[in-house]
Amino acid sequence: MRILDTLDRSESRLIDHYTQIRNHKRASCRKVINIRIPVPGGQPEAFSVYMRDVSASGAGFIYPGEFHTTDIMVGIPIPGKDDTWFQGKVVRCKEFMQEGFWDFGVKFTDRLV
């Protein structure tokens, strides 16, 4: 949570800039979500991450490592229902060096059934 708080503070300083370039307002949302990375000819690589914010067009999350693909699937848990899955493109991947975590931003490209 400390890492998420630090990222929120640093982003709050740039809120005016981000507001101008984003199409949808972001809401802080701290929960575990699921990520799947497609593997050609095999089962997708699956793991969980901590989401930090979400909007109608994307989400931000942190993960203790880097992955080298831009195409991912994001599963957001909905209480009492199945996860809602989105196809997405990684548009931000930045190392948070002091903590050994990576900050990712994903743009949703499609809602999956």
HUNOR-V215946 format. One record per residue. N is the residue number from 0. RES is the residue in one letter. BURIAL is # if it has 24 or more other C-alpha atoms within 12 Angstrom, else .. Layout:
# HUNOR-V215946
n & res & burial
N & RES & BURIAL
N & RES & BURIAL
This chain:
# HUNOR-V215946
n & res & burial
0 & M & .
1 & R & .
2 & I & #
3 & L & #
4 & D & .
5 & T & .
6 & L & #
7 & D & #
8 & R & .
9 & S & .
10 & E & .
11 & S & .
12 & R & .
13 & L & .
14 & I & .
15 & D & .
16 & H & .
17 & Y & .
18 & T & .
19 & Q & .
20 & I & .
21 & R & .
22 & N & .
23 & H & .
24 & K & .
25 & R & #
26 & A & .
27 & S & .
28 & C & .
29 & R & #
30 & K & #
31 & V & #
32 & I & #
33 & N & #
34 & I & #
35 & R & #
36 & I & #
37 & P & .
38 & V & .
39 & P & .
40 & G & .
41 & G & .
42 & Q & .
43 & P & .
44 & E & .
45 & A & .
46 & F & .
47 & S & .
48 & V & #
49 & Y & #
50 & M & #
51 & R & #
52 & D & #
53 & V & #
54 & S & .
55 & A & .
56 & S & #
57 & G & #
58 & A & #
59 & G & #
60 & F & #
61 & I & #
62 & Y & #
63 & P & .
64 & G & .
65 & E & .
66 & F & #
67 & H & .
68 & T & .
69 & T & .
70 & D & #
71 & I & #
72 & M & #
73 & V & #
74 & G & #
75 & I & #
76 & P & .
77 & I & .
78 & P & .
79 & G & .
80 & K & .
81 & D & .
82 & D & .
83 & T & .
84 & W & #
85 & F & #
86 & Q & #
87 & G & #
88 & K & #
89 & V & #
90 & V & .
91 & R & .
92 & C & #
93 & K & .
94 & E & .
95 & F & .
96 & M & .
97 & Q & .
98 & E & .
99 & G & .
100 & F & #
101 & W & #
102 & D & #
103 & F & #
104 & G & #
105 & V & #
106 & K & #
107 & F & #
108 & T & .
109 & D & .
110 & R & .
111 & L & .
112 & V & .
